[in-house]
Amino acid sequence: MHPADNVAIVVTAGGLKAGDQVQKGLSTDALVLLNAIPQGHKVALVDIAAGQAVLRYNVNVGIAKVDIPAGSWVHERLLDMPAARDFQNLPMATALQPDLAPLTGYTFEGFRNADGSVGTRNILAVTTTVQCVAGVVSLAVQKIKEELLPLYPNVDDVVGIEHTYGCGVAIDAPDAVIPIRTLRNISLNPNFGNEVFVISLGCEKLPPQRLLPPGSFPLVDERTNSDGPDTICLQDDRHIGFMSMLQHITEGAKPHLERLNARRRETVPASELVVGVQCGGSDAFSGVTANPIVGFAADLLVRAGATIMFSENTEVRDAVEQLTSRAKTTEVAQSIVRELDWYDRYLERGQADRSANTTPGNKAGGLSNIVEKAMGSIVKSGSLPIQHVLSPGEKLKPHQKGLVFAATPASDFICGTLQLAAGMNVHVFTTGRGTPYGLQACPVVKVATRTDLAKRWHDLMDLNAGRVADGDISIEEGGWELFKLLLDVASGRKTWAEHWKLHNALVLFNPAPIT
């Protein structure tokens, strides 16, 4: 990955066997392998002495525990993880600001909303204040889909925003603001067309007025009033039996469906895209093929005036110097440090650290530890300055365009949930090991890091970045392909996850106590 590296990764499908001769980087020197090495795993290009740094991306990704001869398989059991960089004396907004010409003339077909945002889908969301109503809402959504949705052909879907919050929690604890604002802001996601429809139980700690207080959503026509959002309370005396609850919710959905159905797609500039980028089921190819393609596309999108969010605290923590140096201003750099420091302390409270992030699948795919994983993960953010920072659950403001660090845990489902709350209207998800991840509220474009995965999961992966490793396309070509694919998907083209109606549950980040 860099001329200074003392390891390389095996690209060959199926790996290589002991005795095979390989080329050492760009030189003509041959290297004889001492071990069989699986695809994606590291081979020592030179003798590495015990105590010496193993370099990939020209970054210390591990300290050799023993002498490692050239041609050896370099794996996690041979390495100690380097200590995390502290937050002192970091480069703050020091990187040169590239002067790239704006991209103009790129558009997609989206749905304009009353609050000025633009949706890529036209979905009715049914917000819930507490988990207690989830079962009723699930059945009501099913009933609405079967009985009503065919009558409203311009509405893409009906989504129940179900979760495990709202009661049995320390609702006034300082960190409780995170799940509360997350739920509030998901309800206001651009793909929901500003139609706020809430189902409450009636006795929960998080009542509708607290979840969506006056001023938190736009007042449009006669659909809202000073009493708060359009709400159905299951404990209402009018509900005589279970079927009356279902019927009330079904009838309550009709005016929202009618307004959504009256909307039509219209041509809007690419600057209205809010793209969340994420990786899951990562392998050593994530930082070689898929994430660099996403990073190139991210630069294109920023140049087109769009907003790009990258996240995953523990998967960028070891690249903190890269983040703070790329910050647009010192204030942005300080905000990055604030968020990562808060998360370090959050992990410490749970007697864990960043090393707990790396999964068995990551390691089987060639990633020895979180340092190596982070160096491949950060590439998704591209190369342009970081303009803004969001705390978990916060929503983007209209002026917050460009590259944004949205601080979230690295969990696929929590990260996706928080990016939805921030206002994401299209999602890009890279994977090397493979995952059927999807979101019901937002189209998810899945990018495979390896051709083998793209071929085996041909009806789950939307783009094959493995062609970079195969030598068939360049990162630049893949980046442009992804950029244009995102415009098509934003205009209504279905992803494979949408085709199969695959989606994961929303998962809130709740660092506050549960009572």
N, C-alpha and C positions, 0 to 999 in steps of 0.2 A: 504493500500500500504506500510505501515511501522508500526512497533510496537508502535511508539510514536504518531501515528495519533489519533485525537479525533473524526474523522468522517470516515465512510466507504461509498462505493457506492453500490446501489442495483443492483444485477446481474439478478435477476429473470425477465424473459420476462413478460411484462405487468405491472411490478412494484408490490408493496405490498400495503396492505390496513391497515387502522388504526386498532389496536388491534392485528395484527400479531406479533408473537414472533420470534425473530431472534437471532442468536448466535453473541456474541460480539467478533469479530475478532477470534483469536485462542483459546479464553477461553471457558469454558463451561457455563458461565453466560448467561442467557436469557435476551433479551431486548424487551420490549413491545413498539410497534410503536404508537406514539400519533397522527400521520397524515398518510394519504395515500401518498406514495412516488413513483414517476415514476421510471422506469428502468433507471439506469445510474446516478440518483441523489443521493445526500448525506444525510446520517442519522447521527445525533449526537450520539456518543457512550457513552458520559458522559455529565453531565451538563456543559454548556459553558457559562460563565458569560459575560455580556456586557463589551466590551473592550478587551476581550480575543482573542487570535489568534486561528483561525480554521486551523488545520494542516492536510494536505494531502501530501503524499510523504515526511513527516516530514518537510514540508515547510509551511510557513505562506501564505495561499491562500486567507485570508480575515480576517477582524476584526469584531467580532460580534457587531451589533448595539444595540441589546437587549439581555436579558438573553434567552438562548436557552436550554430548558430541554432535557435530554437524551431521545432518541426515536423520536425527532422532525425532520421534513424535513428542511434541511439547504440549502437555495437557495439564489440567488443573492440579493434579496430585503432585506435580513437580514444581509448583509455584506457590509462593506466598503473595498475598494481595498487598499492593502498596497502600500506605496510609492515605486517608483522604486529605486533600489540600485544605488548609485552614482558610479562613476568610480575611486574613490580614494581608495587607500590601498587594492586593489584587490589581491588575491593570483595569482601570475604570474608564470606559469610553475612549480607548486609545487606538482602536483599529482604524485604518484608513477607510473613509466612506466612499465606496465605489460610485462612480458617476455613470450610471446606466440610463440609456434613453428610455422614456416611458413607452409602453406598448399601448397603442390606440387601435380602435376599430373592432375590438373583440366584444361580443355580446352573447347573451343567452336569453331564453324565454322563461321568465319568472313571474311570480305573483306579487304585485305591489301591495303593501299593507298600510293601514291607516297611520301607523307610527313611523312610517318612512322606511322600514326594513323591507326586504324582499325574500319571499319563500321560494324554494325549489320544488316544494310539494304543497298540496292543498288539503290539509288534514284537519279533522275535528279531534281535538284533544279533550278528554274528560279528566279533569284534575281531581285528585283525592287528597283530603286533608289528613287522613290517618289510615293505617293498614287495615283497621277493622272493616272498612267498606270494600276492600279489594275484591273479595269473592262476589259480592253483589254487582260491583262495577264490571267485573270480567264477564259475567253472564249478560248484563245489560248491553255491553259493547257487542257481544256476539249477536244479541237480538237486533240491535241497530244495524249491524252489518247485513244480517239476513233479510230483514224486513224493510229497512229504509234506504240503505246505501244504493241499491239498484235504481232508486227513484231520483238520485242525485248524481248523474254520471260525471260531473266535473269535480266531485270530491274524491280524492285518492284513497282515503282510508279513515278509519276511526280508531283512535289510540286511547287506551286507559293508562293514565300516568299513575301506576301503582308503585308502592314503595313500602318500606318497613319502618316508617317514622310516624310522628304525630302524637303519640301518647306513650306512657311508661318511660319517659325520658326526662332529663333535667332541662326543661325547656328554656330556663333563664340562665343556664351556665354560659360563660363567655363564648365557648366554641360552638354553642348551639346555633349561632348565627349562620354557620356554614350550611348545614342541611336545610334550614328554613329558607335562606335566600336561593339555594339551589332549586328547591321545589318551586318557589315563586318564579324564578327566571326561566325554568323549563316551560312553565305554563305560557310564557311570553315568547317562546321560540318562534322565529319568523315563519317556519313551516306550518304553524297553527293559525295563521291569518288573523291574529288578535281576537279570536273568539274564545272568551274565557267562560268555561262551564265547569262548575265545581260540585262534587258530591261530598257531603259531610256526614259524620255520624251524629254529632250533636253534643257530645260530652268530652271531646278530645282536648288536649292541652294546646293544640294548634288549630284554633277555629279559623274559618274562612277570612274573617276580618283581620286576623294577624298574618295569615299567609299572604293575602292580597289586599293590603290596606289602601285607602283612597290615595290616588295618585300613582299607584304602582303599575297601572295599565291604562291605555287610552280610553277616553270616553267617546264612544262613536254612536251617533244617532240615539235611539231610545234603548239600546241594549243593556246599558248599565245605569245605576242610580247611586245616590249617596249612601244607600244601605250596604253597598259592597257588590261583589261579583254575583253573577247569576248562579244561585246555589240551590241544591236540593238536599234537605236534611233527612236522613233515614229515620231518625227518632221523632219526626213530625207526627202529630196525632192523626193526620190524614191518612197515614199508611196503615191500612187494615190488611195484614197479611203480606207475605213476600211478593206476590204477583203485583200488588199495587205499587211497590217500590220499583220493580222493573218497568212497569207501564209509565210511571211518572218520569223516570229517567229517559225512557224512549220518547215520550211526548216532548220533554224538555229539550231534546236534541234537535227537534225539527226546525225551529227558527235559526239555529246556528247552521244547520246543514243548508237551509235555503240561502242564507247569505253567502256561504262558501261556494255553493253551486253557481251563484250568479257571477262569480269571478272568472276571468279568462287570463291565460298567459299573455304577456306582452314583452316586447323586446326591451331589455335593460342592459346596461353596460356590465362588463365583467367585474367592474369595481364593486358590484353588489354581492359578490361571492364572499362567504365567510367559511373558510375551509379549515377543518381540524385535521391534523396529521398525527398518526399514532402507529406504533408497531407492537405486535404481540406474537408469541410463538416464534421468537427471533432466533436466528442462527448466525453463523459467521459471515454468510453472504448478505445479511441485512445491510451491513455497512459498505458492501462492495457494489451491489446492484440496485436493490429496491430503494433504499433510503437516499442514495445519491440522485436517483431519478426523481424522487419526491422533492429533494432539495432544489434541483434544477427547476422543476415545475413551480416550486414555491417562489423562487426568484422571478419567474415569468409572471406569476399571479400578482406579486407585489408591484412589479413594474406596470401591470395593468390596473393598479389602484385597488386591488382586492385586499382582504384581510386573511392572514394565515396564522393559525394558532398551533404552536408546538407545546408539549407539556411533559409529564412524567418525571417528577422531581428526582427520584433515585436514579433514573436513567440519563440524567444530564448532570448530576451532582459532581461527577469526576471531570466534567468539562467546564467547571465554573469559570476558569480563566478565559476560555473561549467566549463564554456568555457575557461576562462583564466587559471584556475588551470590545465586543461588538455592540454594546449598548449605545443607543443614539446620544444619550446624555449621561452625566454622572448620576443624576437622580434615578434614571432607569436602572443603571448598574447597581445602585444602592437598594432598589426595590427587589432586584433579583437575589441579592445577598440576603435581604430580609426574609424572603420566602423560603429559600433553601436552608437558612439557619433555623427558622421555625420548624421546618420538617425534620432537620437533624434532631432537634430537641423532642419532637413528637416521637420519633423512633426510640430515642433514649428512654423516654417514659415507659415504653413497652419492652425495654431491655433488648432491643434489636438494633441493628445498624443496616447500612445500605447493602451489605453482603447477602442479606436475607432475600434480596430481590431475585437473584439468578435462579432459574428453575432447572430441574433435571433435563428438560427438553432443550433449554438454551445450551447446557453443557454438552449434551449429546450432539448438538449442532455445531460444536466447535468453540463456543464462548466460554473461556475459562473462569471468568469472574465478572463482576459488575463494571470494573474499569474498562475492560475490553468491550463489553456490551454498550457502555455509555459512549465510547468513541464512535461506534457505528450508529448509535441512536441519534446523536446530535446532528448528524449529517442531514436529517430530514428538514432542518430549519433553513437550509440553503446558506447563502453567504452575505445577505444584506443586513443592515443594522436592525437591532431589536428596538422597536419604537415604544412598546407599552408592556406593562406587566399586570396580570390579573391575579387576585387572591382566589382561593377555591370558592366556587359558587357565584362569583361576580359576573355581571353582564357587561358586554362591550358597550361603550357609549358610541354614538354616531361618528364622532371624530376620531375614534381609535382604529385607524386603518393601518395597513402595512403588517410587518412581522410582530407578533405578540407572543410573549411567554405567558401562558396560562398555567399557573402553578397547580399541579394536581398530583395525587398519588399515581404510581405507575400501573396499578391494576387496570386491565383493559376496560372493565365495565364501569369502574368509578371514573376513570379518565373520560370515557365517552359520555357519561352522564354529565360531568362538569363542563365538558365542551359544549354539550347541548344547552346547558344553562347559560353559557357565555354568548350564545347566539349562532352557533354553527348551523349552516344550512346544507353543507356537503362534507362528507367525511372520507379521508383516505387512510387505509389501514394496510400496512405491510406485514408479511409473515413469511417465515422460512420453513418452520416445522409444519405449519398449516393450522388454521382454526376457522370454524364456520361462523365466526363473530358477525353480528349484524345489529342494526338499530332500527326500530320501527318508526321513529320520528324523523329519520334523516337517511338519505341514500348513502350507502357505504361502498366505496370503490376499493376492492381488495387487490393488492399487488403482491404477486409471488416473487420470492427472491431467487428461486431456482426453477429451471425448465422442467426438471423431474416432477416437482410439486404442481406446476402449472398444467402439465399433461395428465397427471393422475387425478387432479381436482379440476378438470377442464370446465366443469359447470359450477364452480364456486369462485374461481379466480377471474378477475376482470382484466388483468394486465400481467404479462409475463416479463418481469425484469431480468429473469435468468438469461435472456438473450444477450445481455451485456457480457456475462461470463463466458457465454458460448462464442463470443466474437461476432455476433450477427448485427448488433446495433451498438451505437455509442450511448453514453449517458445523456448527451445533448438530444439525440434523436428520441430516446425514451422519455425525456422530460417534456418535449414538445407533444409527444403522443399522449402522455398523461394530461397535460394542460388542455388539449382539445377534447379528450374524453370527459374531463370534468365539466366543460361547457355543455357537452351533449347530455350528460347525466343531469345537470342542473336544469336543462330544458325539458326533461321528462323521460329520457332514455332509462330503462330499468337496469339496475345492477343485478348480478346473479342472486344476491341476498334478497332483493325485492322480488325477483322472479319466483323464488321458492318460499317467500314470506318468512325468511329466517331472521330472527331477532333475539337478542338477549334482554334479560330484565334490566331495568334501571337499578343502579346501586348507589345509594347516597354515601357520601363521606361524612361520618359523624364522629368526630374526636371527643365530643362531650360525653359525660356520664349517662348511663342508662339506670333508671331507678327500679 
